[in-house]
Amino acid sequence: MKKLLLIIVLSLLSIQSFAGSCPDGSEPTKKISADGTYFEYKCNNNKTAKTKGGEAYDSFPVHEFAKSPLRDLEVQENWQLFKNPDELDLFHSRFKYVIDEKGPLRWWKMSSYVDDCERATAEFDIEAFKSIEETGDRASFFIRCKTFFTHKHFRDQDEGIKVFERILLSWAKNKPIDYPDKNIKNSHSDIAYAATMTVGDFASFYAVYYDDFNFNNEQRQAVDDYLSDWLINYDLEPTRDLKICNLEAPETFEIEGYDAFGIYADYCGSNRWRMGLGAVYLGLRTGNQKLFTAGNRHIEINLAAIDKDGIFPQWSRKGALALSYQRQLPEVLTLLAVAYESIGYDFYEHQLPHGKKIHEVYAALFDFIYHPEKLNKYAFALWDFVGKNAYDFDKLPLEEKWRLEMIYPEVLAAQSKGYILRYRPDLIGDIDYSENWMERSNEYVGVFVSISGLAIYEAFNQNVAKDVARKAELEKAKMSPLYDGRYSFVLYRYADNESMKIGNGIINISDGEISIDKANRNLETGEINLYDTLNGLVDKNGEVSGSVKLDIINGRERSEFYKFKGSIDEKIWGESHKEEFFKIYMKLKLEDKTSTCKESPYSGEYSASWFAASTKDDVGWEFVGKENITFDNCKGKFEAIEDFQPEDWFMMSKALRKDLNVYIRPDGTINISGNLDLDYSGKERISIKSDTQGGEILGFYNPGWRLKVVLKRN
């Protein structure tokens, strides 16, 4: 009994002594153990708790103006970014083959120094590129090097990760990244920018691909500690003669002349985003509340700098480059939205100090890419940024501005996918990145940070692609055969109340889907094969919608997509976001209500041989399977009695092949569309067609696979 009483007393004493022992002086929290047999007393990992170098962190400006709910967010135990950890690897395996890891070598002429990139980054040798006369901004070379590393990793994860491993281990061991004395003016900007950029960027990369790093326990701890300590205790601070950003008055950036006002714009600029992303993601990954809170502080500062119009002035102040800098914003915001969504916080509805919500910032972006003049109040303040004249840039046509600033609406839409699916369903058609990945892959990977925001979003939201596919099916369900038939059309160009005929031809409508007759068409202002890009639908109310690529000006090779919409009995209007002056419209006239599917000479039974060819190698066409297909007038149907599985990596299920839409036009050309599962990565929507009469129907399954069907009449 005495022993029992002694144990109880000692237990109480230990509890009392522990109660005031939390590092921040707070009381520990009483919790039931996992097995429910005893109580635990744990300190909260409080954001104000002292850690190594904590005094420096606590001395940073708090910026009460920027205060938001982000400060109160907490890390979660056993946090996991992806529901299926393999999903990100699947994204890599699907899209890696078109990544050109040597692209930066050509764009930036890196061949003379690329071999020194890893050493210079690992040692943080700011003098490494000093001898290169191209630019005095040595920090930019670190950006180029890490972009090269990123592309290498996206293409080959196993080899690419080793570069990041070696660099991070070198940092953790030697701690080379540091700021110089604040009183030193020369090269301070270079060093500060390179330091904050590399640490922040590598930290977010490390957090996302955390489990891929082949570290032992000691190495892991060393890297975790180094990055965490750096991101918590270093800040972007101006030299002695510059001021920090005035978050309450972003309009101060409108004052002309950098030296006249003396703002250290990087304080609330690019690398604040990078450090914030690195600290947020790594804090969540390692369960480090203090690191996560430090990241949220970084993010708060930059969010507070977004003005009442939804413009981020630090990037808008880049003169003629204002537009190209702003294009980085969607990826940053989407990466943040994913991180915060993983712990249950709705970032799209987050309200900023100057009034806008995050989804309204996206909306502003999609507004001013079409109206860049809305950035002028900031752009003109630093009108000669890097030697480019913002006033001259303002006079250029929108298309030329986009060309110079690398503005691609489809890329911005894909990077804003979460916003578009939720707030802008009218732009859903612009986010099918698989269609333009081959052309724009370098815009999707490693643009701002060393991770692809699109890849992270898709891996996090594994059902999003399926949701989009369902939306596409719903759209297709709106098609109606009520207006099927053969129609003549006349195409007009329109501006300033004047119309000019530029083309004519015949279209066929079958089951509500529009196709053009190759034998009867004319385009006076461009190549007639542009009509082959025509896609269109007709619903039960006679509403026509679709798109077509056209040249509409004589002697000017500038083809662009026009989206059209209108009633089948009225003018069907089309507009292009690249053309500010001209519109187009079509007028249709019904020629034959039933001729498209009446007594087709192509009716009958055919054998269909399926082939596939990888775009990653030169092996050529590989046989997949053979079956019969029957055409009843204009409609075809595959026999589909068995799955095609000639190799382990092929999977063409009979159920999906049976549901494919097959249509043979009066001119003998054939179109096949619908969902197909060529491999085990999932199903894709295909649309393949023949360009001439005959037996070969060609197209792409996705950027990695070509697909061919060869028909032969039985």
C-alpha positions in Angstrom: 0.0 0.0 0.0 2.9 2.4 0.9 4.6 1.6 -2.3 1.3 2.3 -4.2 0.9 5.7 -2.5 4.5 6.6 -3.2 4.0 5.9 -6.9 0.9 8.1 -7.0 2.7 10.9 -5.2 5.7 10.7 -7.5 3.4 10.7 -10.5 1.6 13.8 -9.3 4.9 15.5 -8.7 6.1 14.6 -12.2 2.9 16.0 -13.7 3.2 19.2 -11.8 6.9 19.6 -12.7 6.1 18.9 -16.4 3.1 21.3 -16.4 5.2 24.4 -16.6 8.0 23.0 -18.7 6.9 23.8 -22.2 9.5 25.9 -24.1 7.1 28.8 -24.6 6.0 28.8 -20.9 2.5 27.5 -21.7 0.7 24.7 -19.9 0.9 21.2 -21.5 -2.2 19.7 -22.9 -3.7 16.6 -21.2 -4.6 13.9 -23.7 -5.6 10.2 -23.6 -3.0 7.8 -24.9 -3.6 6.0 -28.1 -4.6 2.8 -26.3 -6.8 4.6 -23.8 -5.0 3.3 -20.7 -3.3 6.5 -19.5 -3.0 10.3 -19.8 -0.3 12.1 -21.8 0.8 15.6 -21.2 2.2 17.3 -24.4 3.4 20.7 -25.3 1.8 22.3 -28.3 4.3 23.0 -31.0 3.6 26.6 -30.6 4.5 29.1 -33.3 6.1 31.4 -30.7 8.2 28.8 -29.1 11.9 29.5 -29.0 14.2 27.4 -31.2 17.7 27.8 -32.5 17.9 31.3 -33.6 14.4 32.1 -32.4 15.3 35.5 -31.3 16.0 36.5 -34.9 12.7 35.2 -35.9 10.8 36.9 -33.1 12.4 40.2 -34.1 11.0 40.2 -37.6 8.3 42.7 -38.4 4.9 41.2 -37.6 2.9 43.3 -40.1 -0.4 43.4 -38.3 -2.0 44.9 -41.4 -1.3 41.5 -43.1 -2.8 39.5 -40.3 -5.0 36.7 -41.5 -6.4 33.2 -40.5 -3.2 31.7 -42.0 -1.4 32.5 -38.7 -3.6 30.2 -36.8 -3.4 27.2 -39.1 -1.8 24.1 -37.5 0.1 21.2 -39.0 -1.5 17.7 -38.7 -0.1 14.5 -37.5 0.7 11.9 -40.2 0.2 14.5 -42.9 0.1 13.2 -46.4 -0.1 15.4 -49.4 -1.4 12.8 -51.9 -4.2 10.3 -51.2 -2.3 7.9 -53.5 1.5 8.5 -53.1 2.0 6.9 -56.6 -0.1 9.5 -58.3 2.7 12.0 -58.8 5.0 9.3 -60.3 2.2 8.3 -62.7 2.0 11.9 -63.8 5.8 11.9 -64.4 5.7 8.7 -66.3 2.8 9.9 -68.5 4.3 13.3 -69.5 8.1 13.0 -69.0 8.9 11.9 -72.5 8.4 15.3 -74.1 10.5 17.2 -71.5 13.6 18.5 -73.1 16.1 18.6 -70.3 18.6 20.3 -72.7 16.2 23.1 -73.6 17.8 25.6 -71.2 21.1 24.9 -72.8 19.8 26.4 -76.1 17.6 29.1 -74.6 20.2 30.5 -72.3 23.3 29.3 -74.1 24.4 27.4 -71.0 26.8 25.0 -72.7 29.8 27.0 -71.4 28.9 26.7 -67.8 26.3 23.9 -67.3 28.9 21.4 -66.2 29.7 23.7 -63.2 26.1 24.2 -62.2 25.9 21.5 -59.6 29.3 22.4 -57.9 28.4 26.2 -57.9 25.0 25.5 -56.4 26.3 23.1 -53.8 29.0 25.5 -52.7 26.9 28.5 -53.3 29.7 30.0 -55.2 28.3 33.4 -56.1 31.5 34.2 -58.0 31.2 31.1 -60.2 29.6 32.9 -63.1 31.3 36.3 -62.6 33.4 36.0 -65.7 30.5 35.5 -68.0 29.9 38.8 -69.7 26.3 38.2 -70.7 24.9 39.8 -67.6 26.1 41.2 -64.3 23.1 39.5 -62.5 24.9 36.4 -61.2 21.7 35.2 -59.4 20.0 34.6 -62.8 22.6 31.8 -63.5 21.5 30.0 -60.3 17.9 30.2 -61.7 19.0 28.7 -65.0 20.9 25.9 -63.3 18.0 24.9 -61.1 15.7 24.9 -64.1 18.1 22.5 -65.8 18.1 20.3 -62.7 14.3 20.4 -62.7 13.8 19.4 -66.3 16.4 16.6 -65.8 14.4 15.3 -62.8 11.0 15.5 -64.5 12.4 13.4 -67.4 14.3 10.9 -65.3 13.3 10.9 -61.6 15.8 8.3 -60.5 18.8 10.1 -61.9 17.5 13.6 -61.5 16.9 13.3 -57.7 20.5 12.4 -57.2 21.5 16.0 -58.1 19.2 17.4 -55.5 20.5 14.9 -52.9 24.1 15.8 -53.4 23.4 19.6 -53.2 21.2 19.4 -50.1 23.8 17.1 -48.3 26.5 19.6 -49.2 24.4 22.5 -47.8 23.6 20.6 -44.6 27.3 19.8 -44.0 29.0 23.0 -45.0 26.3 25.6 -44.6 27.5 27.8 -47.4 24.5 29.9 -48.0 24.6 33.2 -46.0 24.1 36.9 -46.4 27.0 39.3 -46.3 27.3 42.3 -44.0 24.2 44.5 -44.4 26.5 47.5 -44.9 28.0 46.0 -48.0 26.2 47.4 -51.1 28.0 45.7 -53.9 26.6 42.3 -54.9 24.3 42.2 -51.9 21.3 42.0 -54.1 22.8 39.1 -56.1 23.7 37.2 -53.1 20.4 37.8 -51.2 18.4 36.9 -54.3 20.3 33.8 -55.1 20.3 32.6 -51.4 16.6 33.0 -50.8 15.6 31.7 -54.2 17.7 28.5 -54.0 16.8 27.6 -50.4 13.1 28.3 -50.8 12.9 26.5 -54.1 14.9 23.4 -53.0 12.8 23.2 -49.8 9.5 22.9 -51.6 11.0 20.4 -54.0 12.4 18.4 -51.1 9.1 18.4 -49.3 7.1 17.2 -52.3 9.5 14.4 -53.3 10.6 13.8 -49.7 10.3 10.0 -49.8 12.3 9.8 -53.1 15.4 11.1 -51.4 17.7 8.2 -50.5 18.9 9.5 -47.1 19.8 7.6 -44.0 18.4 8.9 -40.7 21.4 11.0 -39.9 21.4 12.6 -43.4 17.6 13.2 -43.3 17.8 14.9 -39.9 20.7 17.1 -41.1 18.9 18.3 -44.2 15.6 18.8 -42.3 17.4 20.9 -39.7 19.4 23.0 -42.1 16.4 23.9 -44.3 14.1 24.5 -41.4 16.6 26.7 -39.5 17.4 28.7 -42.6 13.7 29.3 -43.6 12.7 30.3 -40.0 15.6 32.6 -39.2 16.5 34.4 -42.4 14.5 37.1 -43.9 14.6 39.3 -47.0 16.0 42.5 -45.6 17.0 45.6 -47.5 20.4 47.2 -47.4 20.8 50.3 -45.2 19.7 52.8 -47.9 16.5 51.1 -48.9 13.0 50.7 -47.4 10.8 47.7 -47.1 7.5 47.5 -49.0 4.6 49.6 -47.6 2.0 46.8 -47.5 -0.8 49.3 -46.6 -0.2 51.4 -49.6 0.9 49.3 -52.6 0.2 52.3 -54.9 3.5 53.7 -53.7 5.0 51.5 -56.4 3.4 53.8 -59.0 6.0 56.5 -58.1 8.4 56.8 -61.1 12.0 55.9 -60.7 13.4 53.2 -58.5 16.1 55.4 -56.8 13.6 58.2 -56.3 11.6 56.1 -53.8 14.1 53.6 -52.7 11.9 50.5 -52.1 13.5 47.1 -51.7 10.9 45.4 -53.9 12.3 41.9 -53.3 11.1 42.2 -49.7 7.5 41.5 -51.0 8.5 39.9 -54.3 9.4 36.7 -56.0 11.6 35.1 -53.4 9.1 35.8 -50.6 6.8 33.5 -52.5 9.5 30.9 -52.9 10.5 30.9 -49.2 6.9 30.8 -48.2 6.1 27.8 -50.4 9.3 26.0 -49.2 8.4 26.6 -45.5 4.7 25.8 -45.8 5.3 22.5 -47.7 8.3 21.4 -45.6 6.6 22.4 -42.4 3.6 20.3 -43.3 5.8 17.4 -44.4 8.0 17.3 -41.3 5.2 18.3 -38.8 7.2 21.4 -37.8 4.7 24.0 -36.6 7.2 26.7 -36.3 8.4 26.2 -39.8 4.9 26.1 -41.2 4.0 29.3 -39.3 7.1 31.0 -40.7 6.0 30.0 -44.2 2.5 31.5 -43.5 4.2 34.7 -42.4 6.1 34.9 -45.7 2.9 34.3 -47.6 0.9 36.8 -45.6 3.3 39.6 -46.5 3.0 39.0 -50.2 -0.7 38.5 -50.1 -1.1 41.8 -48.3 0.8 43.5 -51.2 -1.8 42.5 -53.8 -3.8 45.7 -54.3 -7.6 46.4 -54.5 -7.6 45.6 -58.3 -6.1 42.1 -57.7 -2.7 43.2 -59.2 0.6 42.2 -57.6 2.5 45.5 -58.0 6.0 44.2 -57.4 5.7 42.2 -60.6 3.6 44.8 -62.4 6.4 47.3 -61.8 8.7 45.5 -64.2 8.0 47.9 -67.1 7.5 46.2 -70.4 7.8 42.8 -68.7 4.9 43.3 -66.3 2.7 40.9 -68.1 5.2 38.1 -68.3 5.9 38.4 -64.6 2.2 38.3 -63.7 1.8 35.0 -65.6 3.7 33.3 -62.7 1.0 34.1 -60.2 -1.5 31.2 -61.1 1.1 28.5 -60.4 2.0 30.1 -57.0 -1.6 30.5 -55.9 -2.5 27.0 -57.0 0.4 25.4 -55.1 -0.7 27.3 -52.0 -4.4 26.3 -52.5 -3.3 22.6 -52.6 -1.2 22.9 -49.5 -3.9 24.6 -47.5 -6.7 22.4 -48.8 -4.7 19.4 -47.5 -5.4 20.7 -43.9 -8.9 21.8 -44.6 -8.5 25.5 -45.3 -10.3 27.0 -48.4 -7.7 29.2 -49.8 -9.8 30.3 -52.8 -12.1 32.1 -50.4 -9.3 33.6 -48.4 -9.7 37.4 -48.2 -6.8 39.8 -48.6 -6.3 43.0 -46.6 -7.1 45.2 -49.6 -10.4 43.5 -50.2 -10.0 40.8 -52.9 -10.5 37.1 -52.4 -8.0 34.7 -53.9 -10.5 33.5 -56.6 -11.0 37.2 -57.5 -7.2 37.6 -58.0 -7.4 34.7 -60.5 -10.3 36.5 -62.2 -8.3 39.8 -62.4 -5.5 37.9 -64.0 -7.7 36.5 -66.7 -9.0 40.0 -67.3 -5.7 41.9 -67.6 -4.0 39.4 -69.8 -6.6 40.5 -72.4 -6.2 44.1 -71.2 -2.6 44.6 -70.3 -3.1 48.4 -70.2 -4.6 47.8 -66.7 -1.0 47.2 -65.5 0.3 50.5 -66.9 0.0 52.5 -63.7 2.7 50.3 -62.3 4.6 49.4 -65.5 5.2 53.0 -66.4 6.7 53.7 -63.0 9.8 51.7 -64.1 9.3 52.2 -67.8 12.8 51.3 -68.9 13.2 48.1 -66.9 16.1 46.0 -68.3 16.3 48.4 -71.2 12.8 47.7 -72.6 10.5 50.6 -73.1 7.1 50.1 -71.5 5.5 53.0 -73.4 6.5 51.4 -76.7 5.3 48.0 -75.5 1.9 49.5 -74.7 1.4 50.5 -78.3 1.8 47.0 -79.7 -1.2 44.8 -80.7 -2.3 42.3 -78.1 -1.1 39.3 -80.1 2.4 40.8 -80.3 2.4 41.5 -76.5 1.5 37.9 -75.9 4.2 36.6 -78.2 6.9 38.8 -76.5 5.7 37.9 -73.0 5.0 34.2 -73.6 1.4 34.5 -72.7 -0.5 31.3 -73.5 -4.1 31.3 -72.1 -4.3 27.6 -72.3 -1.3 27.3 -70.0 -2.6 29.8 -67.5 -5.9 28.0 -67.6 -4.3 24.6 -66.8 -2.2 26.2 -64.0 -5.5 27.6 -62.6 -7.5 24.4 -62.9 -8.9 24.4 -59.4 -10.2 28.0 -59.8 -11.6 27.3 -63.3 -13.5 24.1 -62.3 -15.0 25.9 -59.4 -15.5 29.5 -60.6 -15.2 29.6 -64.4 -16.8 26.6 -66.0 -16.8 28.6 -69.2 -13.1 28.1 -69.5 -13.1 24.3 -68.9 -12.4 23.7 -72.6 -9.1 25.5 -72.2 -7.5 23.2 -69.6 -6.9 20.0 -71.5 -3.1 20.3 -71.1 -2.6 16.8 -72.7 -3.4 18.3 -76.1 -0.7 20.9 -76.0 1.8 19.3 -73.6 4.2 18.6 -76.4 4.2 22.2 -77.5 4.1 23.9 -74.1 5.8 21.4 -71.8 8.5 23.8 -70.8 5.7 26.2 -69.6 4.3 23.6 -67.3 7.4 22.4 -65.6 9.9 24.4 -63.6 8.7 27.9 -64.6 8.7 29.5 -61.2 9.7 26.8 -58.8 11.3 23.4 -59.3 8.0 21.5 -59.1 5.1 21.6 -61.6 2.0 23.2 -60.0 -0.1 21.3 -62.5 1.5 18.0 -61.6 1.0 18.7 -57.9 -2.6 19.7 -58.4 -3.5 16.7 -60.5 -1.8 14.3 -58.1 -3.6 15.9 -55.1 -7.0 16.0 -56.9 -7.0 12.5 -58.4 -10.6 12.6 -59.5 -10.4 16.0 -61.2 -9.6 14.6 -64.6 -12.5 12.2 -64.2 -14.7 15.1 -63.3 -13.7 16.9 -66.4 -14.3 13.8 -68.5 -17.8 13.6 -67.0 -18.4 17.2 -67.9 -17.3 16.5 -71.4 -19.7 13.5 -71.6 -22.5 15.7 -70.3 -21.7 18.3 -73.0 -21.8 15.5 -75.6 -25.2 14.4 -74.2 -26.5 17.8 -75.2 -26.0 17.0 -78.8 -29.1 16.2 -80.8 -29.9 14.6 -84.1 -32.9 16.9 -84.7 -30.9 19.1 -87.0 -29.0 16.4 -88.8 -28.4 17.0 -92.5 -26.4 18.6 -95.2 -25.9 22.4 -95.0 -24.2 25.0 -97.2 -22.4 27.8 -95.4 -21.1 31.2 -96.2 -18.3 32.6 -94.0 -17.9 36.4 -93.4 -15.4 38.7 -91.8 -16.9 41.5 -89.9 -15.7 44.9 -88.4 -17.2 48.4 -88.1 -20.6 47.4 -89.4 -19.0 46.1 -92.6 -19.0 42.4 -93.8 -16.8 40.7 -96.3 -17.3 37.2 -97.6 -14.1 35.1 -97.2 -15.3 31.5 -97.6 -18.0 29.0 -98.3 -18.6 25.2 -98.3 -20.7 22.3 -97.1 -21.0 20.9 -93.6 -22.6 17.7 -92.5 -24.4 17.3 -89.1 -24.8 13.8 -87.8 -26.0 13.0 -84.3 -25.5 16.7 -83.5 -21.8 16.6 -84.5 -20.5 18.9 -87.2 -18.0 18.0 -89.9 -17.0 19.7 -93.1 -17.2 18.3 -96.6 -13.6 18.2 -98.0 -14.8 18.3 -101.6 -16.8 21.4 -101.3 -15.1 24.2 -99.5 -13.3 27.5 -100.1 -11.3 30.0 -98.0 -10.1 33.1 -99.9 -7.9 34.4 -97.1 -6.0 31.2 -96.1 -5.3 27.5 -96.7 -8.5 25.5 -97.1 -7.0 22.7 -94.9 -7.6 25.0 -91.9 -11.2 23.9 -92.1 -10.0 20.4 -90.9 -9.7 21.9 -87.4 -13.5 22.5 -87.3 -15.2 21.0 -84.2 -18.8 21.7 -83.5 -22.0 20.5 -81.8 -25.7 21.2 -82.2 -28.1 20.8 -79.3 -31.8 20.1 -79.3 -32.6 23.8 -79.4 -30.6 24.3 -82.5 -27.8 26.1 -80.7 -24.4 25.7 -82.5 -21.1 25.8 -80.6 -17.5 25.0 -81.5 -14.3 26.3 -82.8 -12.2 26.5 -86.0 -8.7 27.7 -86.9 -8.6 30.3 -89.7 -6.6 33.0 -91.5 -9.0 35.8 -92.1 -6.8 38.5 -93.6 -5.4 38.2 -97.2 -1.7 37.9 -97.5 -1.1 37.6 -93.8 -0.3 34.2 -92.4 -1.6 34.4 -88.9 -4.0 31.6 -88.2 -5.8 31.6 -84.9 -8.7 29.7 -83.3 -12.2 31.3 -83.3 -14.8 30.1 -80.9 -18.3 30.3 -82.4 -21.8 30.2 -80.9 -25.2 30.9 -82.2 -28.5 29.6 -83.5 -28.5 27.3 -86.6 -31.2 29.6 -88.2 -29.3 32.9 -87.5 -25.8 34.3 -87.8 -23.3 32.1 -85.9 -20.7 34.5 -84.5 -17.1 33.7 -83.8 -14.4 35.5 -81.9 -10.7 35.0 -81.2 -8.9 36.3 -78.1 -5.9 37.1 -80.3 -7.9 39.3 -82.7 -9.2 42.6 -81.3 -10.7 44.1 -84.5 -12.3 41.5 -86.6 -15.0 38.9 -85.8 -16.4 36.2 -88.1 -19.9 34.8 -88.6 -21.4 32.0 -90.6 -24.8 31.6 -92.2 -26.2 28.1 -92.8 -28.7 26.9 -95.3 -30.2 23.4 -95.2 -29.7 21.5 -98.4 -30.7 18.0 -97.6 -32.2 16.8 -94.3 -31.3 13.2 -94.6 -28.6 12.8 -97.2 -25.7 12.4 -94.8 -26.8 9.0 -93.7 -28.9 7.8 -96.5 -27.9 4.8 -98.6 -24.1 5.3 -98.0 -21.9 3.4 -100.5 -19.6 2.6 -97.7 -22.1 0.5 -95.7 -21.0 -3.1 -95.0 -18.6 -5.1 -92.9 -14.8 -4.4 -92.6 -11.9 -5.8 -90.7 -10.2 -3.3 -88.4 -6.6 -3.8 -87.3 -5.4 -1.6 -84.4 -1.8 -0.4 -84.2 0.1 1.8 -81.7 3.5 3.6 -81.8 5.4 5.2 -79.0 6.6 8.8 -79.6 9.4 8.1 -77.1 11.4 5.7 -79.4 11.7 4.7 -83.1 10.4 1.2 -82.8 7.5 2.0 -85.1 4.0 0.6 -85.3 3.1 -2.3 -83.0 0.1 -4.5 -83.7 -2.5 -4.4 -80.9 -5.5 -6.4 -82.1 -7.9 -7.1 -84.9 -11.7 -7.1 -85.0 -14.6 -6.5 -87.4 -16.5 -3.2 -87.8 -19.9 -2.8 -89.4 -21.0 0.5 -91.1 -24.8 1.0 -91.3 -24.9 4.0 -93.7 -22.8 6.7 -91.9 -22.5 5.0 -88.5 -20.0 2.4 -87.6 -19.7 0.0 -84.7 -16.8 -2.2 -83.6 -17.4 -5.9 -82.9 -15.5 -5.7 -79.5 -15.8 -9.3 -78.4 -12.5 -9.4 -76.4 -10.0 -7.2 -74.7 -6.7 -6.5 -76.6 -3.8 -7.5 -74.4 -0.8 -8.4 -76.7 1.7 -7.1 -74.1 1.5 -6.5 -70.3 1.4 -2.7 -70.9 -1.5 -2.8 -73.5 -5.1 -2.7 -72.3 -7.8 -1.9 -74.8 -11.0 -3.1 -73.2 -13.9 -4.3 -75.3 -16.4 -2.3 -73.3 -14.8 1.0 -74.3 -14.3 0.0 -77.9 -17.9 -1.0 -78.2 -18.9 2.6 -77.1 -16.7 4.4 -79.6 -18.4 6.8 -81.9 -17.5 6.0 -85.5 -18.8 8.1 -88.4 -18.0 7.9 -92.1 -18.7 11.0 -94.1 -20.1 11.2 -97.5 -16.7 11.9 -98.9 -15.4 8.6 -97.4 -13.3 10.1 -94.6 -13.7 8.6 -91.2 -13.7 9.9 -87.6 -13.4 7.8 -84.4 -14.0 9.4 -81.0 -14.7 8.4 -77.4 -12.9 7.0 -74.4 -10.2 4.4 -74.8 -7.6 2.8 -72.5 -4.6 2.1 -74.5 -2.5 1.4 -71.4 -3.0 0.9 -67.7 -2.5 4.6 -66.8 -6.2 5.3 -67.3 -8.7 6.1 -70.1 -8.3 9.0 -72.5 -10.7 10.7 -74.8 -9.5 10.2 -78.4 -10.4 11.8 -81.7 -8.7 10.2 -84.7 -9.5 10.6 -88.3 -8.5 9.8 -91.9 -7.6 12.7 -94.2 -8.5 10.8 -97.4 -10.7 8.1 -98.5 -9.4 4.7 -97.6 -8.4 2.5 -94.8 -6.1 4.4 -92.4 -7.4 6.4 -89.5 -4.6 8.2 -87.6 -4.2 10.3 -84.5 -2.8 10.5 -81.0 -4.0 8.7 -77.9 -2.0 11.1 -75.8 1.3 12.9 -76.5 3.2 9.7 -75.8 1.3 7.4 -78.2 0.2 7.5 -81.8 -2.8 5.4 -82.8 -3.8 3.9 -86.1 -6.7 1.8 -87.3 -6.5 0.1 -90.8 -9.8 -0.9 -92.4 -10.3 -3.5 -95.1 -13.6 -4.4 -96.6 -14.6 -8.0 -96.0 
